[in-house]
Amino acid sequence: MKMSDLFIGRPVYWGLAVAIIAVLTVLGFRLEHVRAFVPFQFAVLAVAMIAVGAVMVLYRPGERATREPLDFDDAS
């Protein structure tokens, strides 16, 4: 089995996932969700917006997102 079959997606997406986990971990260890909930919410929203923006900018048409092709006829 090739690693590219196991880990679908470009390395930049995996790096983005690691960065998101790191930011949320730091916020959690600092207890931001308890001490300053509103700034915590804005931080989480900012991380989400940056992640979505990065994926929109970095996505290439025709890129594979799932292991198996999506069959929209089975979605009933």
Distance bins in CASP14 RR format, pairs under 12 A and 6 or more apart:
PFRMAT RR
TARGET T0000
AUTHOR 0000-0000-0000
RMODE 2
METHOD distances of the structure
MODEL  1
1 7 0 0 0 0 0 1 0 0 0 0 0
1 67 0 0 0 0 0 1 0 0 0 0 0
2 8 0 0 0 0 0 1 0 0 0 0 0
3 9 0 0 0 0 0 1 0 0 0 0 0
3 11 0 0 0 0 0 1 0 0 0 0 0
3 14 0 0 0 0 0 1 0 0 0 0 0
4 10 0 0 0 0 1 0 0 0 0 0 0
4 11 0 0 0 0 0 1 0 0 0 0 0
4 14 0 0 0 0 0 1 0 0 0 0 0
4 64 0 0 0 0 1 0 0 0 0 0 0
4 67 0 0 0 0 0 1 0 0 0 0 0
5 64 0 0 0 0 0 1 0 0 0 0 0
5 67 1 0 0 1 0 0 0 0 0 0 0
5 68 0 0 0 0 0 1 0 0 0 0 0
6 14 0 0 0 0 0 1 0 0 0 0 0
6 67 0 0 0 0 1 0 0 0 0 0 0
7 13 0 0 0 0 1 0 0 0 0 0 0
7 14 1 0 0 1 0 0 0 0 0 0 0
7 15 0 0 0 0 0 1 0 0 0 0 0
7 17 0 0 0 0 0 1 0 0 0 0 0
7 64 0 0 0 0 0 1 0 0 0 0 0
7 67 0 0 0 0 0 1 0 0 0 0 0
8 14 0 0 0 0 1 0 0 0 0 0 0
8 63 0 0 0 0 1 0 0 0 0 0 0
8 64 1 0 0 1 0 0 0 0 0 0 0
8 65 1 0 0 1 0 0 0 0 0 0 0
8 66 1 0 0 1 0 0 0 0 0 0 0
8 67 1 0 0 1 0 0 0 0 0 0 0
8 68 0 0 0 0 0 1 0 0 0 0 0
9 15 0 0 0 0 0 1 0 0 0 0 0
9 16 0 0 0 0 0 1 0 0 0 0 0
9 17 0 0 0 0 0 1 0 0 0 0 0
9 55 0 0 0 0 0 1 0 0 0 0 0
9 58 0 0 0 0 0 1 0 0 0 0 0
9 59 0 0 0 0 0 1 0 0 0 0 0
9 60 0 0 0 0 0 1 0 0 0 0 0
9 62 0 0 0 0 0 1 0 0 0 0 0
9 63 1 0 0 1 0 0 0 0 0 0 0
9 64 1 0 0 1 0 0 0 0 0 0 0
9 65 1 0 0 1 0 0 0 0 0 0 0
9 66 0 0 0 0 0 1 0 0 0 0 0
9 67 0 0 0 0 0 1 0 0 0 0 0
10 16 0 0 0 0 1 0 0 0 0 0 0
10 17 0 0 0 0 0 1 0 0 0 0 0
10 54 0 0 0 0 0 1 0 0 0 0 0
10 55 0 0 0 0 0 1 0 0 0 0 0
10 58 1 0 0 1 0 0 0 0 0 0 0
10 59 0 0 0 0 1 0 0 0 0 0 0
10 60 0 0 0 0 1 0 0 0 0 0 0
10 63 1 0 0 1 0 0 0 0 0 0 0
10 64 0 0 0 0 0 1 0 0 0 0 0
10 65 0 0 0 0 0 1 0 0 0 0 0
11 17 0 0 0 0 0 1 0 0 0 0 0
11 18 0 0 0 0 0 1 0 0 0 0 0
11 58 0 0 0 0 0 1 0 0 0 0 0
12 18 0 0 0 0 0 1 0 0 0 0 0
12 19 0 0 0 0 0 1 0 0 0 0 0
12 51 0 0 0 0 0 1 0 0 0 0 0
12 54 1 0 0 1 0 0 0 0 0 0 0
12 55 0 0 0 0 1 0 0 0 0 0 0
12 57 0 0 0 0 0 1 0 0 0 0 0
12 58 1 0 1 0 0 0 0 0 0 0 0
12 59 0 0 0 0 0 1 0 0 0 0 0
12 60 0 0 0 0 0 1 0 0 0 0 0
12 63 0 0 0 0 0 1 0 0 0 0 0
13 19 0 0 0 0 0 1 0 0 0 0 0
13 20 0 0 0 0 0 1 0 0 0 0 0
13 51 0 0 0 0 1 0 0 0 0 0 0
13 54 0 0 0 0 1 0 0 0 0 0 0
13 55 1 0 0 1 0 0 0 0 0 0 0
13 57 0 0 0 0 0 1 0 0 0 0 0
13 58 1 0 0 1 0 0 0 0 0 0 0
13 59 0 0 0 0 1 0 0 0 0 0 0
13 60 0 0 0 0 0 1 0 0 0 0 0
13 63 0 0 0 0 1 0 0 0 0 0 0
13 64 0 0 0 0 0 1 0 0 0 0 0
13 65 0 0 0 0 1 0 0 0 0 0 0
14 20 0 0 0 0 0 1 0 0 0 0 0
14 21 0 0 0 0 0 1 0 0 0 0 0
14 58 0 0 0 0 0 1 0 0 0 0 0
15 21 0 0 0 0 1 0 0 0 0 0 0
15 22 0 0 0 0 1 0 0 0 0 0 0
15 51 0 0 0 0 0 1 0 0 0 0 0
15 54 0 0 0 0 1 0 0 0 0 0 0
15 55 0 0 0 0 0 1 0 0 0 0 0
15 58 0 0 0 0 0 1 0 0 0 0 0
16 22 0 0 0 0 0 1 0 0 0 0 0
16 23 0 0 0 0 0 1 0 0 0 0 0
16 47 0 0 0 0 0 1 0 0 0 0 0
16 48 0 0 0 0 0 1 0 0 0 0 0
16 50 0 0 0 0 1 0 0 0 0 0 0
16 51 1 0 1 0 0 0 0 0 0 0 0
16 52 0 0 0 0 0 1 0 0 0 0 0
16 53 0 0 0 0 1 0 0 0 0 0 0
16 54 1 0 1 0 0 0 0 0 0 0 0
16 55 1 0 0 1 0 0 0 0 0 0 0
16 56 0 0 0 0 0 1 0 0 0 0 0
16 57 0 0 0 0 0 1 0 0 0 0 0
16 58 0 0 0 0 1 0 0 0 0 0 0
16 59 0 0 0 0 0 1 0 0 0 0 0
17 23 0 0 0 0 0 1 0 0 0 0 0
17 24 0 0 0 0 0 1 0 0 0 0 0
17 47 0 0 0 0 0 1 0 0 0 0 0
17 51 0 0 0 0 1 0 0 0 0 0 0
17 54 0 0 0 0 0 1 0 0 0 0 0
17 55 0 0 0 0 0 1 0 0 0 0 0
18 24 0 0 0 0 0 1 0 0 0 0 0
18 25 0 0 0 0 0 1 0 0 0 0 0
18 51 0 0 0 0 0 1 0 0 0 0 0
19 25 0 0 0 0 0 1 0 0 0 0 0
19 26 0 0 0 0 0 1 0 0 0 0 0
19 47 0 0 0 0 1 0 0 0 0 0 0
19 50 0 0 0 0 1 0 0 0 0 0 0
19 51 0 0 0 0 1 0 0 0 0 0 0
19 54 0 0 0 0 1 0 0 0 0 0 0
20 26 0 0 0 0 0 1 0 0 0 0 0
20 27 0 0 0 0 0 1 0 0 0 0 0
20 43 0 0 0 0 0 1 0 0 0 0 0
20 44 0 0 0 0 1 0 0 0 0 0 0
20 46 0 0 0 0 0 1 0 0 0 0 0
20 47 1 0 1 0 0 0 0 0 0 0 0
20 48 0 0 0 0 1 0 0 0 0 0 0
20 49 0 0 0 0 0 1 0 0 0 0 0
20 50 0 0 0 0 1 0 0 0 0 0 0
20 51 1 0 1 0 0 0 0 0 0 0 0
20 52 0 0 0 0 0 1 0 0 0 0 0
20 54 0 0 0 0 0 1 0 0 0 0 0
20 55 0 0 0 0 0 1 0 0 0 0 0
21 27 0 0 0 0 0 1 0 0 0 0 0
21 28 0 0 0 0 0 1 0 0 0 0 0
21 47 0 0 0 0 0 1 0 0 0 0 0
21 51 0 0 0 0 0 1 0 0 0 0 0
22 28 0 0 0 0 0 1 0 0 0 0 0
22 29 0 0 0 0 0 1 0 0 0 0 0
22 47 0 0 0 0 0 1 0 0 0 0 0
23 29 0 0 0 0 0 1 0 0 0 0 0
23 30 0 0 0 0 0 1 0 0 0 0 0
23 32 0 0 0 0 0 1 0 0 0 0 0
23 40 0 0 0 0 0 1 0 0 0 0 0
23 43 1 0 0 1 0 0 0 0 0 0 0
23 44 0 0 0 0 1 0 0 0 0 0 0
23 46 0 0 0 0 1 0 0 0 0 0 0
23 47 1 0 1 0 0 0 0 0 0 0 0
23 48 0 0 0 0 0 1 0 0 0 0 0
23 50 0 0 0 0 1 0 0 0 0 0 0
23 51 0 0 0 0 1 0 0 0 0 0 0
24 30 0 0 0 0 0 1 0 0 0 0 0
24 32 0 0 0 0 1 0 0 0 0 0 0
24 33 0 0 0 0 1 0 0 0 0 0 0
24 40 0 0 0 0 1 0 0 0 0 0 0
24 43 0 0 0 0 1 0 0 0 0 0 0
24 44 1 0 0 1 0 0 0 0 0 0 0
24 46 0 0 0 0 0 1 0 0 0 0 0
24 47 1 0 0 1 0 0 0 0 0 0 0
24 48 0 0 0 0 0 1 0 0 0 0 0
24 51 0 0 0 0 0 1 0 0 0 0 0
25 32 0 0 0 0 0 1 0 0 0 0 0
25 47 0 0 0 0 0 1 0 0 0 0 0
26 32 0 0 0 0 1 0 0 0 0 0 0
26 33 0 0 0 0 0 1 0 0 0 0 0
26 40 0 0 0 0 0 1 0 0 0 0 0
26 43 0 0 0 0 1 0 0 0 0 0 0
26 47 0 0 0 0 0 1 0 0 0 0 0
27 33 1 0 0 1 0 0 0 0 0 0 0
27 34 0 0 0 0 0 1 0 0 0 0 0
27 35 0 0 0 0 0 1 0 0 0 0 0
27 36 0 0 0 0 1 0 0 0 0 0 0
27 37 0 0 0 0 0 1 0 0 0 0 0
27 39 0 0 0 0 1 0 0 0 0 0 0
27 40 1 0 0 1 0 0 0 0 0 0 0
27 41 0 0 0 0 0 1 0 0 0 0 0
27 42 0 0 0 0 0 1 0 0 0 0 0
27 43 1 0 0 1 0 0 0 0 0 0 0
27 44 1 0 0 1 0 0 0 0 0 0 0
27 46 0 0 0 0 0 1 0 0 0 0 0
27 47 0 0 0 0 1 0 0 0 0 0 0
28 34 0 0 0 0 1 0 0 0 0 0 0
28 35 0 0 0 0 0 1 0 0 0 0 0
28 36 0 0 0 0 0 1 0 0 0 0 0
28 37 0 0 0 0 0 1 0 0 0 0 0
28 40 0 0 0 0 1 0 0 0 0 0 0
28 43 0 0 0 0 0 1 0 0 0 0 0
28 44 0 0 0 0 0 1 0 0 0 0 0
29 35 0 0 0 0 0 1 0 0 0 0 0
30 36 0 0 0 0 1 0 0 0 0 0 0
30 39 0 0 0 0 0 1 0 0 0 0 0
30 40 0 0 0 0 1 0 0 0 0 0 0
30 43 0 0 0 0 0 1 0 0 0 0 0
31 37 0 0 0 0 0 1 0 0 0 0 0
31 40 0 0 0 0 1 0 0 0 0 0 0
32 38 0 0 0 0 0 1 0 0 0 0 0
32 39 1 0 0 1 0 0 0 0 0 0 0
32 40 1 0 1 0 0 0 0 0 0 0 0
32 41 0 0 0 0 1 0 0 0 0 0 0
32 42 0 0 0 0 0 1 0 0 0 0 0
32 43 1 0 0 1 0 0 0 0 0 0 0
32 44 0 0 0 0 1 0 0 0 0 0 0
33 39 0 0 0 0 1 0 0 0 0 0 0
33 40 1 0 1 0 0 0 0 0 0 0 0
33 41 0 0 0 0 1 0 0 0 0 0 0
33 43 0 0 0 0 1 0 0 0 0 0 0
33 44 0 0 0 0 1 0 0 0 0 0 0
34 40 0 0 0 0 1 0 0 0 0 0 0
36 42 0 0 0 0 1 0 0 0 0 0 0
36 43 0 0 0 0 1 0 0 0 0 0 0
37 43 0 0 0 0 0 1 0 0 0 0 0
37 44 0 0 0 0 0 1 0 0 0 0 0
38 44 0 0 0 0 0 1 0 0 0 0 0
38 45 0 0 0 0 0 1 0 0 0 0 0
39 45 0 0 0 0 0 1 0 0 0 0 0
39 46 0 0 0 0 0 1 0 0 0 0 0
40 46 0 0 0 0 0 1 0 0 0 0 0
40 47 0 0 0 0 0 1 0 0 0 0 0
41 47 0 0 0 0 0 1 0 0 0 0 0
41 48 0 0 0 0 0 1 0 0 0 0 0
42 48 0 0 0 0 0 1 0 0 0 0 0
42 49 0 0 0 0 0 1 0 0 0 0 0
43 49 0 0 0 0 0 1 0 0 0 0 0
43 50 0 0 0 0 0 1 0 0 0 0 0
44 50 0 0 0 0 0 1 0 0 0 0 0
44 51 0 0 0 0 0 1 0 0 0 0 0
45 51 0 0 0 0 0 1 0 0 0 0 0
45 52 0 0 0 0 0 1 0 0 0 0 0
46 52 0 0 0 0 0 1 0 0 0 0 0
46 53 0 0 0 0 0 1 0 0 0 0 0
47 53 0 0 0 0 0 1 0 0 0 0 0
47 54 0 0 0 0 0 1 0 0 0 0 0
48 54 0 0 0 0 0 1 0 0 0 0 0
48 55 0 0 0 0 0 1 0 0 0 0 0
49 55 0 0 0 0 0 1 0 0 0 0 0
49 56 0 0 0 0 0 1 0 0 0 0 0
50 56 0 0 0 0 0 1 0 0 0 0 0
50 57 0 0 0 0 0 1 0 0 0 0 0
50 58 0 0 0 0 0 1 0 0 0 0 0
51 57 0 0 0 0 0 1 0 0 0 0 0
51 58 0 0 0 0 0 1 0 0 0 0 0
52 58 0 0 0 0 0 1 0 0 0 0 0
52 59 0 0 0 0 0 1 0 0 0 0 0
53 59 0 0 0 0 1 0 0 0 0 0 0
55 63 0 0 0 0 0 1 0 0 0 0 0
55 65 0 0 0 0 0 1 0 0 0 0 0
59 65 0 0 0 0 1 0 0 0 0 0 0
62 69 0 0 0 0 0 1 0 0 0 0 0
64 70 0 0 0 0 0 1 0 0 0 0 0
68 74 0 0 0 0 0 1 0 0 0 0 0
END
